[in-house]
Amino acid sequence: MSTCEDPTTAGDLRLLPWTTPDGKPCYLSTDSDHSRLSQLADDLEAAQLDSGEQVLAGARAVLADPRAGERAVRFALTRAAECPEDALRVAASRGRRIRG
């Protein structure tokens, strides 16, 4: 079962790597870490972390290029600012499961 509302007791619930359209967290209640939705969440977390590495490399390349224009720098910064949010959500989700 998946819910996209902030539960009052999220201790046994998994924080999912996506949010509602208005930015609220989504949680999963399941008896198995091998459910389809759990595996989908694992795959998305891995993709988000991989994307973060690629964006970081791209941002560094733009910053190292003295000819990069304002538009390129703003794009790189915008993308780079999005990635920590994903990484922090993955860390929070995994941290909760370790403590559980």
C-alpha positions as CSV (number, residue, x, y, z in Angstrom):
1,M,0.0,0.0,0.0
2,S,1.3,3.4,-0.9
3,T,0.2,6.7,0.6
4,C,1.2,10.3,-0.3
5,E,0.2,11.9,2.9
6,D,2.4,12.6,5.9
7,P,1.5,9.8,8.3
8,T,1.4,10.4,12.0
9,T,3.6,7.3,12.7
10,A,5.9,6.8,9.7
11,G,8.2,4.4,11.7
12,D,7.4,1.3,9.6
13,L,6.7,3.1,6.4
14,R,9.3,3.6,3.6
15,L,9.8,7.1,2.4
16,L,9.5,6.9,-1.4
17,P,11.8,8.7,-3.8
18,W,9.0,10.7,-5.3
19,T,6.5,13.3,-4.1
20,T,3.0,14.4,-4.9
21,P,2.6,17.1,-7.5
22,D,2.4,19.6,-4.6
23,G,5.6,18.3,-3.0
24,K,4.2,16.2,-0.2
25,P,6.2,13.0,0.7
26,C,4.9,9.5,-0.3
27,Y,5.3,6.5,1.9
28,L,5.0,2.7,1.3
29,S,3.7,0.1,3.7
30,T,4.7,-3.4,2.7
31,D,5.6,-6.7,4.3
32,S,8.5,-7.2,1.8
33,D,11.4,-5.3,0.6
34,H,11.0,-7.3,-2.6
35,S,7.6,-6.0,-3.6
36,R,7.2,-4.5,-7.0
37,L,6.8,-1.0,-5.6
38,S,9.8,-1.5,-3.3
39,Q,11.9,-2.6,-6.3
40,L,10.6,0.4,-8.4
41,A,11.6,2.7,-5.6
42,D,15.1,1.1,-5.4
43,D,15.5,1.5,-9.1
44,L,14.4,5.1,-9.0
45,E,16.8,5.9,-6.1
46,A,19.7,4.4,-8.1
47,A,18.7,6.4,-11.1
48,Q,18.5,9.6,-9.1
49,L,21.9,9.1,-7.6
50,D,23.4,8.3,-11.0
51,S,21.8,11.4,-12.4
52,G,23.2,13.5,-9.6
53,E,26.7,12.2,-10.4
54,Q,26.2,13.1,-14.1
55,V,24.8,16.6,-13.3
56,L,27.8,17.2,-10.9
57,A,30.2,16.3,-13.6
58,G,28.4,18.5,-16.1
59,A,28.3,21.5,-13.7
60,R,32.0,21.2,-13.0
61,A,32.7,21.2,-16.8
62,V,30.6,24.3,-17.3
63,L,32.3,26.1,-14.4
64,A,35.8,25.1,-15.7
65,D,35.0,26.6,-19.1
66,P,35.8,30.3,-19.1
67,R,33.8,30.7,-22.3
68,A,30.6,29.3,-20.7
69,G,27.9,31.9,-21.0
70,E,25.4,33.0,-18.4
71,R,22.7,30.7,-19.8
72,A,24.9,27.6,-19.5
73,V,26.0,28.5,-16.0
74,R,22.4,29.1,-14.9
75,F,21.2,25.8,-16.4
76,A,24.1,23.9,-14.7
77,L,23.3,25.6,-11.4
78,T,19.6,24.9,-11.7
79,R,20.2,21.2,-12.4
80,A,22.8,21.0,-9.7
81,A,20.4,22.6,-7.1
82,E,17.8,19.9,-7.9
83,C,20.1,16.9,-7.2
84,P,20.8,17.4,-3.5
85,E,17.1,17.2,-2.8
86,D,16.9,13.8,-4.5
87,A,20.1,12.6,-2.7
88,L,18.8,13.8,0.7
89,R,15.5,12.0,0.2
90,V,17.3,8.8,-0.7
91,A,19.6,9.2,2.4
92,A,16.6,9.8,4.6
93,S,14.7,6.8,3.3
94,R,17.7,4.5,3.6
95,G,18.6,5.9,7.1
96,R,15.1,5.2,8.3
97,R,15.3,1.6,7.1
98,I,18.7,1.1,8.7
99,R,17.4,2.3,12.1
100,G,14.2,0.2,11.7
